[in-house]
């Protein structure tokens, strides 16, 4: 058999080979998407766990640093002399700062260290009660970023050699702050003690509205009293309960407890509208007089679109409007028209609505006359700063007040009136002087206070 040329080899691919090669070419788009989705589903919770683990590790690290910081602060305080263990102007007073950065203790932590120190009342039943047996120190470390409290430590510091009767040669001031209108305690008010031999202190009232200042040195001839004053947001102290009132000022002897109640209130607002006799709004100059059992004051005012108002921090007779008492309002227009005095309780509803509106109707106009009141003392010297009140006039509806100027004069403008005329009263401290009579022309009256 003849063979032409080299022997040729022919290979024929089998169908199975082609299918196998195609299957092993790689992932298609659909398979890739499914695989990625499956990976994300499985890994997403793991990411959350990982992040939470990192956050917990960071918090644990910060808490460890915070504990070191608090311990450093406590050790610093315990190394101080007992009399220095207190916050600046605190109760007890001392040299410890109420707030400082954690970095001040040499620890790299972005946090603030706050310290509160208080006296402990822990005397045995048979011993003298000083209310200052030892001191409680609370150190708190707060993260600056989000105000999270990282740690809080408490320690107690005892006086050196304190016996059962230690402190009986010192005094105590115990004050309760109440809302005078509600007769309820005011919590969180700042009470300040000052003026005596013990350095000034301040503290916050507790749930009963009370604060205690123990371990007070007895007053001396040079420093003969302690004063108590109150500061509370939105409140004013009753003037009867501010120094030198005896409810807010006292001498202290060894073993004495000065116990007092200080009343505060939320000041009210009085509005006054003036109407003409025909019911239309009066516009023009006038004098508005507001009076109560706590005092009287006249205010010049020009009525227009807005009513007359006395609102905090404005005062009436030296104090903001005190709630839950009766006030009387009067208007004397520049044209001589007067209103009838109107009396109402103020405010509408304490403490939710601290306002009250008086709407007064003016009568017929009248001729106005100038009245000058000159106030002198028993030797004829003019008295500056005396309070002068003018009352009476048409319908006995006029009530005006003023203070004598540098020449001892108080100036008024009143409707002409023959009967009952006008009574003028001058007061300077405990001295008074008065006169009564008609005013039908410009008049000068001299009042002698005795």
Secondary structure, DSSP 8 states (H G I E B T S, - for coil): ----SS--------HHHHHHHHHTS---HHHHHHHHHHHHHHHHHHHHHHHHHHHHHHHHHHHHHHHHHHHHHHHHHHTS-GGG-SBTTSSSB-SB-SEEEGGGGT----EEEEEEEEEE----TTS---S-SEEEEEEEEEETTT--EEEEEEEEEE-TT--TTTTTTSEEEEEEEEETTTTEE-TT-EEEEESSSS--EEEE--TTSEEEEEEE----SSS--EEEEEE-TT-EE-GGGSTTSTTTEE---TT-EEEEEEEEE--BEEEEEEE-TTS-B--EEEEEEEEETTEEEEEEEEESSS-EEE-TT--BTTB-B-SSEEEEEEEEETTS-BB--EEEEE-SBTTTB-EEEEEEEB-----EEEEEEEEE-TTS-B-TT-EEEEEESGGG-EEEEEE--TTSEEEEEEE-EEEEEEEEEEEETTEEEEEEEEESS-EEEEEE--
